[in-house]
Amino acid sequence: MDKQQLIKRIKETAYLEGDFVLRSGKKSKYYLDKYLFETCPDILKALSEEFAEHVTDDVTLIAGAELGGVALAAATAIASGKNWIIVRNSKKGYGTGKMVEGVLKAGDVVLLVEDIATTGGQVLEAAKIITEAGAKIKKIVSVIDRKQGAAENINTAGYQFESIITKDDLGIKDKS
């Protein structure tokens, strides 16, 4: 599926209007329901191919934060042939109690994939966990940039940020 088809499919599948509160705490008149597009095989496959284009030769690992980044990281791993990890939001109170599921080693070069970037808060928390383990974030790439500060916050934190599409690509006017 080409980029324009992908944009159309995401908008028709996941764009909702109403009164919403985002993870960042911001209020919005629209919501992009990542689970609605991440659970469609054709969209997930197209996104995995888009993310895989960001996998350079030095990238050793794909990472996604739970829960929205899990399907994206898994699909990107399949498309790129690289191993992947899940970065937890909080430690489990049972089992291994790890913040990272999968194998993350010091020296790994990580492509961190994100679903929807608003302020970048969740993906920055995941990046911190990865870098504290001694790995390097090559780039953070989101499916959608809502253009509400994520790029600036992520870049200010010292990471390179890109998005596959933005709210502008979806034809969304500032309603939030």
C-alpha positions in Angstrom: 0.0 0.0 0.0 1.4 3.4 -0.9 1.7 6.3 1.6 -1.6 8.0 0.4 -3.5 4.7 0.7 -2.0 4.2 4.2 -3.1 7.7 5.3 -6.6 7.1 4.0 -6.9 3.8 5.7 -5.7 5.1 9.0 -8.1 8.1 8.9 -11.1 6.0 7.9 -10.3 3.4 10.5 -9.1 5.3 13.6 -10.1 9.0 13.4 -12.9 9.8 16.0 -14.4 13.1 16.8 -15.8 14.1 20.2 -14.4 15.2 23.6 -11.3 13.3 24.7 -8.6 13.5 27.3 -5.2 12.3 26.0 -2.5 10.5 28.0 -0.7 13.8 28.2 -3.7 15.2 30.0 -4.5 17.6 27.1 -8.1 17.8 25.9 -8.9 17.2 22.3 -11.8 17.3 19.9 -10.4 14.4 18.0 -8.9 11.0 18.9 -6.7 8.7 16.8 -7.5 5.2 18.2 -4.2 3.3 17.6 -5.8 0.0 18.5 -8.3 0.4 15.6 -5.5 0.8 13.1 -3.0 -1.6 14.7 -5.4 -4.4 14.7 -6.0 -4.2 10.9 -3.5 -6.5 9.2 -3.2 -4.4 6.0 -2.4 -1.3 7.9 0.0 -3.0 10.3 1.8 -4.6 7.4 2.2 -1.2 5.7 3.4 0.4 8.9 5.9 -2.4 9.4 7.4 -1.7 6.0 7.5 2.1 6.7 9.3 1.5 10.0 11.7 -1.1 8.4 12.9 1.7 6.1 14.4 3.4 9.2 16.4 0.2 10.2 19.9 1.1 9.1 22.8 -1.5 9.1 23.9 -0.4 12.6 20.5 -1.0 14.2 20.6 -4.2 16.3 17.2 -4.1 17.9 13.6 -2.8 17.6 11.8 -1.6 20.7 8.2 -0.7 21.5 6.6 0.5 24.7 3.6 -1.4 26.0 0.9 -1.5 25.0 0.6 0.4 21.8 4.1 -0.1 20.6 4.1 -3.9 21.0 2.3 -4.8 17.7 4.3 -2.2 15.9 7.7 -3.4 17.2 6.8 -7.1 16.5 5.7 -6.3 12.9 8.8 -4.2 12.3 11.0 -7.0 13.6 9.3 -9.4 11.1 9.7 -6.9 8.3 13.4 -6.1 9.1 14.6 -9.5 10.5 15.8 -7.8 13.7 15.1 -8.9 17.2 12.7 -6.8 19.3 11.9 -5.9 22.9 9.0 -4.6 24.9 9.6 -1.8 27.3 7.1 -2.0 30.2 5.3 1.0 31.7 5.9 -0.4 35.2 7.5 -3.5 36.8 5.5 -6.6 37.2 5.0 -7.6 40.8 5.6 -11.2 39.9 7.8 -13.4 37.8 11.1 -11.7 36.7 9.9 -8.2 37.5 11.8 -6.8 34.6 11.1 -3.4 32.8 12.3 -4.9 29.5 11.0 -8.1 28.0 13.3 -9.7 25.5 17.1 -9.3 25.3 18.5 -5.8 25.6 22.3 -5.6 25.8 24.7 -2.8 26.5 25.9 -1.6 23.2 22.7 -2.3 21.3 21.6 0.3 18.8 17.8 0.6 19.0 15.1 1.8 16.7 12.3 2.8 19.1 8.9 2.7 17.5 5.9 4.6 18.8 2.2 4.8 17.9 1.0 8.3 18.4 3.2 11.1 19.6 1.5 14.0 21.4 4.1 15.3 23.9 6.4 12.4 23.7 6.1 11.5 27.4 5.7 7.8 27.1 8.3 7.2 24.5 10.8 9.3 26.4 10.3 7.1 29.5 11.0 4.1 27.3 14.1 5.7 25.8 15.4 6.4 29.3 15.0 2.7 30.3 16.8 1.6 27.1 19.7 4.1 27.6 20.1 3.3 31.3 20.7 -0.3 30.2 23.7 0.9 28.2 22.0 0.8 24.7 21.8 3.7 22.3 18.7 5.0 20.7 19.3 5.4 17.0 16.0 7.1 16.3 12.5 7.3 17.6 9.8 7.0 14.9 6.1 7.3 15.5 3.2 6.4 13.2 1.5 9.8 13.8 2.8 13.1 15.1 -0.1 15.1 16.5 2.2 18.1 16.3 1.7 19.1 20.0 5.3 19.2 21.1 6.5 15.6 20.8 9.2 16.4 18.2 10.5 19.3 20.1 10.5 17.4 23.4 12.2 14.3 21.9 14.8 16.4 20.1 15.5 18.5 23.2 16.1 15.2 25.1 18.8 14.4 22.6 17.1 11.9 20.4 16.3 12.0 16.6 12.6 12.0 15.9 10.6 11.3 12.8 7.0 10.3 12.1 5.5 8.3 9.2 2.6 10.7 9.0 1.3 13.8 10.9 -2.1 15.1 11.7 -1.6 17.5 8.7 -1.3 14.5 6.4 -4.6 13.2 7.8 -6.2 16.6 7.0 -6.9 17.3 10.7 -7.2 20.9 11.5 -6.3 22.3 15.0 -9.3 21.3 17.1 -7.3 20.7 20.3 
